[in-house]
Amino acid sequence: MISRREFLKASALVTIYFTIPIKLNSDDLESFSNRFFSLNKNRHIKAWLELLDNGKFLIKTGKVELGQGIKTALTQIAAEELSIDLDDIDIISGITDKTPDEMYTAGSFSIEHSGTAIKYACATLNNILLKKAEEKLSIPKDMLMIKNNFIYVKNTKEKKIPIKDLITKAPEIYQSKISRNLKTKEPHTYKLIGKPVKRLESEKIVTGDKYFIHDICPKDFTHAKIVRPSFYFKDIDEEKYKEITNKLNKNIKVIRDGLFLAVLSNSEEEAKEATEKLRVVFIRKENNYNNRNIYEFLKKTEPVKE
């Protein structure tokens, strides 16, 4: 019996191994399972948030929206810690030159990694701003509070300082190192985290607008699909291959290189359909290998040199 977390850690490793050329060793994986993983790689406030000219906070995340609602959840975390409304936050994700490097989005780590980093980045900013307000007002910071982009004296709204003024006069705040030791808000005080809110992408999903990376389809886009057989050792039935390819739509192109087959088409649906039709051209070759011994076979087999 393995725990859910152990399973997700393993699945995250498999995903990365097959999608991009990075292979994690056990030490890397243990580090990745640490909730401070992203924060340890991006230690300054500027990496995670900044105040825009329009008075909104811009939150940055290296995790990407795949339909899991990560942008909405991270917005809730930031708004909670900064004591502002959700409407006072904009968020960007997965932009190489503007967002932090958080490696990949997998294994249910987005909240654990990005959420933790954003939470502590906001807490660090709050702490710095309260110290500056303490100096300006000559009032102990314990008697001050932050709400809706202003710093107030507790139990009164007579004295207040706009957060924007403090940040504008001290832009070096953004270069401050994020502290992992600061006390963040207690769960029993939450007003946004864990509460049902309207997801940022709701209207675009309902209206069919583009929101996710897989929604993007440029004009004259060509879709490619690899025809994958369900077994290792195979050959191609030439008669079936000719029969099926002759019946395919003219705008579908079949790429063949030995036993490798792929399909190109301007239509994703047509490419999928052609791929399924071509799967039957593969025939199984007799062999003594299976899932248990295929790895040893591959290690012993010399690569084919063209």
PyMOL commands that set and color helices and strands:
alter all, ss='L'
color gray80, all
select helices_A, chain A and resi 4-19+26-32+37-41+45-47+70-82+86-88+110-137+141-143+163-169+171-175+187-189+202-207+213-215+238-247+268-281+294-300
alter helices_A, ss='H'
color red, helices_A
select strands_A, chain A and resi 49-51+57-61+89-93+144-147+150-153+160-162+223-226+234-236+253-257+260-265+282-284
alter strands_A, ss='S'
color yellow, strands_A
deselect
rebuild
show_as cartoon
